[in-house]
């Protein structure tokens, strides 16, 4: 297993088994340099989103890196203000322009039930997701998105989408780490050939100071973040660690020279609830 190893999505497209996250990476020099360092460290999978506000910096870093576009996997996401057929088409066009790309490798609906839509009617999200997904299907058919999927969708959101979809989601990107393992959702993803991507694999930093993780890290002479990232890989997830510090970016990629055993994984699995849990997408205020 290495940083350039891949999973195969349901449509046959390959995706590197680990990605570099850019959430909260400030637009400009911060995001630009972080992506440059990630590419220099060997990452070939970059994850951004319209709401992050840094697509232009991410795109500029990709261009300036000199890395062959064909060897890169780039993901971006549709924000909550574009949940309609026309809105999604326009949003993808805008994202591609900012990224400086003709296509993205993966395009995701970021959240299933935006607050503005929910305020109209508690069932409106079903209709808007269906319209939005139709736009993503068209983007897939025309090649503007090589793969399509969702983020933060729970089982009932996926089931509702399945009622109208002609192309099923290939990815579900969710908050996932030892504190919040979302086992029922992961099982649903697996049963429907949807790859589970794990954002916040370090629990947004809430897991890095726990002695239970530190003891495992000490055993392997590794850092706590490295052990948490490795936990995601051992589970068959696709982790998306994020950092804006060069040393941490490099270290987070150095997780392929050790393997957790059953007892190590069990020790980490017992951390359920100690570092927070995912936002309920049906109760969010955005």
C-alpha positions in Angstrom: 0.0 0.0 0.0 1.3 3.5 -0.9 0.1 7.0 -1.5 -0.5 6.4 -5.1 -2.4 3.1 -4.7 -6.0 3.4 -5.7 -9.6 2.3 -5.0 -11.8 1.6 -8.0 -15.1 3.3 -8.1 -18.3 1.7 -9.3 -17.9 3.2 -12.8 -14.3 1.8 -13.1 -12.5 5.1 -12.4 -9.6 4.8 -10.0 -9.1 7.2 -7.1 -6.0 7.5 -4.9 -6.6 5.9 -1.5 -5.8 9.1 0.4 -6.5 12.7 -0.5 -5.3 16.1 0.7 -8.1 18.2 2.3 -8.2 21.9 1.9 -11.1 22.8 4.2 -10.3 26.0 6.2 -7.2 26.6 4.1 -7.3 30.3 3.5 -7.5 31.4 -0.1 -4.2 32.9 -1.4 -0.7 32.0 -0.3 -1.9 29.6 2.5 -4.0 27.3 0.3 -1.7 27.7 -2.6 1.4 26.7 -0.7 -0.3 23.9 1.2 -1.4 22.2 -2.1 2.1 22.7 -3.6 3.7 21.0 -0.6 1.1 18.2 -0.8 1.9 17.6 -4.4 5.7 17.7 -3.7 5.1 15.1 -0.9 3.5 12.8 -3.4 -0.2 13.4 -3.0 -2.1 13.0 -6.2 -5.6 13.5 -4.9 -6.7 17.1 -3.9 -10.1 17.8 -2.3 -11.7 21.3 -2.3 -15.2 22.8 -2.5 -16.9 25.9 -3.6 -17.7 27.0 -0.1 -14.0 26.7 0.9 -13.4 29.8 -1.2 -10.0 28.5 -2.3 -10.6 26.8 -5.7 -8.6 29.5 -7.5 -5.6 29.0 -5.3 -5.9 25.2 -5.5 -6.1 25.4 -9.3 -3.1 27.8 -9.5 -1.1 25.4 -7.3 -1.9 22.5 -9.5 -0.9 24.4 -12.6 2.3 25.7 -11.2 3.3 22.3 -9.7 4.1 20.9 -13.2 2.4 17.6 -12.2 0.7 16.0 -15.2 -3.0 16.6 -14.9 -3.7 13.0 -16.0 -1.9 11.8 -12.8 -4.1 14.0 -10.5 -7.5 13.4 -9.0 -9.3 16.6 -8.2 -12.6 16.8 -6.3 -14.8 19.8 -5.7 -18.3 20.2 -4.2 -21.6 22.0 -4.9 -22.6 24.4 -2.2 -26.1 24.7 -0.6 -27.1 27.8 -2.6 -27.1 25.9 -5.9 -29.5 23.1 -5.3 -31.4 23.0 -8.6 -30.7 21.7 -12.1 -29.6 25.1 -13.5 -27.9 26.1 -10.2 -25.8 23.0 -10.2 -24.8 23.4 -13.9 -23.8 27.0 -13.3 -21.9 26.2 -10.1 -19.8 23.5 -11.8 -19.0 25.8 -14.6 -17.9 28.4 -12.0 -15.8 25.9 -10.1 -14.1 24.7 -13.3 -13.2 28.2 -14.2 -11.7 28.9 -10.8 -9.8 25.7 -10.8 -8.6 26.3 -14.4 -9.7 22.8 -15.4 -11.8 21.4 -18.2 -13.2 18.7 -15.9 -13.0 17.5 -12.3 -12.5 13.9 -11.4 -15.2 13.9 -8.7 -18.1 16.3 -8.2 -20.1 16.1 -5.0 -23.3 17.5 -3.6 -21.9 18.9 -0.4 -25.0 18.7 1.9 -28.4 17.0 1.4 -30.7 19.3 3.2 -29.7 23.0 3.3 -31.4 25.2 5.9 -32.9 27.6 3.3 -34.6 24.7 1.6 -35.7 23.1 4.8 -37.4 26.3 5.9 -39.8 26.0 3.0 -40.9 22.5 3.6 -39.3 19.5 5.3 -39.7 17.4 2.2 -38.5 19.9 -0.4 -34.9 18.5 -0.1 -36.0 15.4 -1.9 -37.1 17.3 -5.0 -34.1 19.7 -5.1 -31.7 16.8 -4.6 -33.3 15.0 -7.5 -33.0 18.0 -9.7 -29.5 18.7 -8.6 -28.5 15.1 -9.1 -29.8 15.2 -12.7 -27.4 18.0 -13.4 -24.6 16.0 -11.9 -25.6 13.0 -14.1 -25.5 15.3 -17.1 -22.0 16.6 -16.1 -20.9 13.0 -15.9 -22.3 12.1 -19.3 -20.6 15.0 -20.9 -17.3 14.4 -19.2 -17.2 17.5 -17.1 -17.1 15.3 -14.0 -15.4 11.9 -14.3 -17.3 10.6 -11.3 -20.1 12.0 -9.2 -21.2 11.5 -5.6 -22.4 13.1 -2.4 -21.2 14.3 1.0 -22.8 14.2 4.4 -25.8 12.1 3.1 -27.4 9.8 5.6 -29.2 6.6 4.6 -32.6 8.3 4.2 -31.1 10.9 1.9 -29.5 8.2 -0.2 -32.7 6.1 -0.3 -34.6 9.2 -1.5 -32.1 9.9 -4.2 -32.3 6.3 -5.4 -35.9 6.7 -6.3 -35.1 9.0 -9.2 -31.4 8.6 -10.0 -30.3 6.9 -13.2 -26.7 6.9 -12.2 -25.9 6.0 -8.5 -23.5 8.0 -6.4 -20.0 6.6 -6.5 -18.7 8.3 -3.3 -20.2 9.5 0.0 -17.8 11.8 1.8 -18.6 11.9 5.6 -17.3 12.9 9.0 -15.5 9.7 10.0 -13.0 8.8 12.7 -12.8 6.6 15.8 -15.0 9.0 17.7 -17.8 8.8 15.1 -17.7 5.6 13.0 -21.2 5.9 11.5 -21.4 2.1 11.1 -24.9 1.8 9.7 -24.1 4.4 7.0 -20.8 2.8 6.2 -22.5 -0.5 5.8 -25.1 1.0 3.5 -22.4 2.6 1.4 -20.6 -0.7 1.1 -23.7 -2.6 0.2 -24.5 -0.1 -2.6 -20.9 0.1 -4.0 -20.4 3.6 -2.7 -16.9 4.4 -1.6 -16.7 6.0 1.9 -14.4 9.0 2.1 -13.4 10.1 5.6 -13.1 13.8 6.2 -11.8 15.0 9.6 -10.0 11.7 10.1 -8.3 13.3 13.2 -11.6 14.4 14.6 -10.9 18.1 13.8 -8.0 17.8 16.2 -10.0 16.5 19.2 -8.4 13.0 19.1 -4.7 14.0 18.9 -4.1 14.4 22.6 -5.8 11.2 23.8 -3.5 8.8 25.7 -5.3 5.8 24.1 -4.1 6.9 20.7 -0.7 8.0 22.0 0.0 4.5 23.3 -0.6 2.9 19.9 1.5 5.6 18.3 4.4 5.0 20.6 4.3 1.3 19.8 5.0 2.1 16.2 7.2 5.1 16.7 4.6 7.1 14.8 2.6 10.3 15.5 -1.0 10.2 16.7 -2.2 11.7 13.4 -0.4 9.0 11.5 -2.1 6.3 13.6 -5.5 7.9 13.1 -5.0 8.1 9.3 -3.8 4.5 9.3 -7.0 3.5 11.1 -9.1 4.9 8.3 -7.0 3.0 5.7 -7.2 -0.2 7.7 -11.0 0.2 7.6 -11.1 0.6 3.9 -12.0 4.3 4.0 -10.4 7.0 2.0 -9.0 9.6 4.5 -8.7 13.3 3.7 -6.2 14.7 6.2 -5.7 18.5 6.0 -2.8 20.7 7.1 -1.2 24.0 6.1 2.2 23.1 7.6 4.8 21.5 5.4 6.1 19.1 8.1 2.7 17.8 9.0 1.7 17.5 5.3 4.7 15.3 4.8 4.2 13.3 8.0 0.5 12.6 7.2 1.6 10.9 4.0 4.1 8.7 5.8 1.6 6.0 6.9 2.4 3.1 4.7 5.3 1.5 6.6 3.3 0.1 9.4 0.1 -1.8 10.0 -2.3 -1.8 12.9 -3.2 -5.2 14.3 -6.6 -6.3 15.6 -5.9 -5.2 19.2 -4.7 -1.8 18.0 -7.8 -1.3 15.9 -10.1 -2.4 18.8 -8.4 0.1 21.2 -9.1 2.9 18.7 -12.6 1.6 18.1 -13.4 2.1 21.8 -13.0 5.9 21.4 -16.6 6.3 20.1 -18.0 9.6 21.4 -14.9 11.0 23.0 -14.1 13.5 20.2 -17.5 14.7 18.9 -19.7 13.5 16.1 -21.0 14.5 12.7 -23.4 17.4 12.2 -27.0 16.2 11.6 -27.6 17.5 8.0 -31.3 17.8 8.8 -30.7 20.2 11.7 -27.7 22.3 10.4 -28.1 26.0 10.3 -26.5 26.4 6.8 
